[in-house]
Amino acid sequence: MNKLLRVFRVFTFLLTIYLVIRNKKSFLGLKPLAPNKLKETIIYLGASFIKLAQVLATRSDFFDKEYLDELKELHDTLPAMSEKDFQKVYKSSFDKDTFKSFSPTPIASASIGQVHVAYTHSGKKVAVKLRRENIANQVMTDIKIINSFNTIFRPLFSHYTKNSIEAVVSEFSKMILQEVSFTHELQNLVKFSVVYKDAGVRFPKPYAEFCSDSALVMSFEEGFRFDDKENLLKYNIDFKNVIAKLVEFYTTQMLINGYFHADPHPGNLLVSPEGELILLDFGMVKSVPSDTRIAIISLIKAANEQDYERYIAANKKLGTVAYEAPSTELAEFTSKMFDIFSNENLNSESMQELAFDVLESTRNLPFKLPSDAIYILRVSAIIEGLGTTYIENFNGIKDILPILQDNIPKALGEKENLGEVVLDEIKEFPFILQDLKSSIKKISNDELQIEISNDQLEWIQKEFSSKVKSYAISFTLILGSFFTLLLDKELKEVSLGLFVFGFVRILYK
């Protein structure tokens, strides 16, 4: 019975997502869940769906403001494991005398695990993260359920919406399976600590000798949650400086090193009384390919210079806008959005209302969500949300872009002085001459080749599939007319109707 109830809850969750994305009021008489009921359903369904909802919450072009507000409240604050489950996980992870003392009451409880305070025999205070009992099996089951429903609903979506949902489901499935492995998280933490040892941000120190796939033991980091406004005010912490530090750190992660922490929600970000940033929870760590980083840099540069056509071109390179999307129309839409978010006279609520009005007009444009962009968008949305907590009318265009602009030269690998630049150019000159010579030779020998981008190939494939499908239906109708006549000559009117209909479909393509 519980299994059937879970499948029904999953169905109502996915149906609601479908109806909201398609802007439909009902499907076969079934209506979407109200925003608060959707949030309650997601919390009931647990880890997999909380994580999926957090990814979906980045899609402001799909969801109305009321739904986004509810989805953004999902901060993984869940009931703790039962005493029976806790004892089972603890006993399978540690010996009886592993710790000098261990508090059985968790200080935090999330979708994948819960955190306890303990002391080692040397007196060190540590944070012990225990994985929820049977969570790995539950996640595997949920992935199968989601994929089954996605197969059912897939024909109802447009080509690009279908591919975007496919990307979300695929990326979600991959990441959630990695997150339930604390061995994987330990590896992420160790690598992150090495890559960003000089970043001026603090990370927990892992105690690998106590760790396993179901338990992670780290140094206990003292600090206030990023959204603990009361204590941050009490210690006179400069919010603008902290936000600038956070943005600069994420710029380094995503644009320079291409290795970033993809889950910086308030529970995973602490601020020390001295204003130092502390980053926790390394279950979601992503690598950004170099071509994606270059596209993001181009996008930021174009945004800062308000070059809207170049901004759209950068979005196409990033893969968030389809190859054949109308650049002029999208540039006009982008200009309107920039005007809204750079208007000093608007508060954040007014900005959101105006932005959603403009977004409504673009609902049918071919936007996409490639897997590389999912967590970049999510991180960007979270950081902007953190900024609005402390800075009035804070927004990405007005407050974040200048910081990013300062980091673009570093992201592109530009040198700091003229001598280094000249030296690099001299070193590159022989290779440029070689490339030029090779190109001239290919032209003279008629061997010059033109490369087609993945986006162009996708568009060609979509157009070809659409044409083939259409002609296949027409020829099936014509063949069906002959088959009907052979089957029963009395059905010649039906046969003629099928033939004419199929022939007319071909003529008017």
ABEGO torsion letter per residue (X at the ends): XAAAAAAAAAAAAAAAAAAAAAGBABBGGBBBBBAAAAAAAAAAAEAAAAAAAAAAAABAAABBAAAAAAAAABAGBBBBBBAAAAAAAAAAABBAAABABBBABBABBBAABBBBBBBBAAGBBBBBBBBBBGAAAAAAAAAAAAAAAAAAAAAABBAAAAAAAAAAAAAAAAAAAAAABAAAAAAAAAAAAAAAAAAGBBBBBBBAAABBAABBBBBBBBEBBAABAAAAAAAGBBAAAAAAAAAAAAAAAAAAAGBBBABABAAABBBBAAGBBBBBEAABBBBBBAAAAAAAAAAAAAAAAGBAAAAAAAAAAAGABBAABBAAAAAAAAAAAAAAAABAABBAAAAAAAAAAAAAAAAABBBBBBAAAAAAAAAAAAAAAAAAAABBGBBAAAAAAAAAAAAAAAAAGBBABAAAAAAAAAAAAAAAAAAAAAAAAAAAAGABBBBBBAAAAAAAAAAAAAAAAAAAAAAAAAAAAAAAAAABAAAAAAAAAAAAAAAAAAAAX
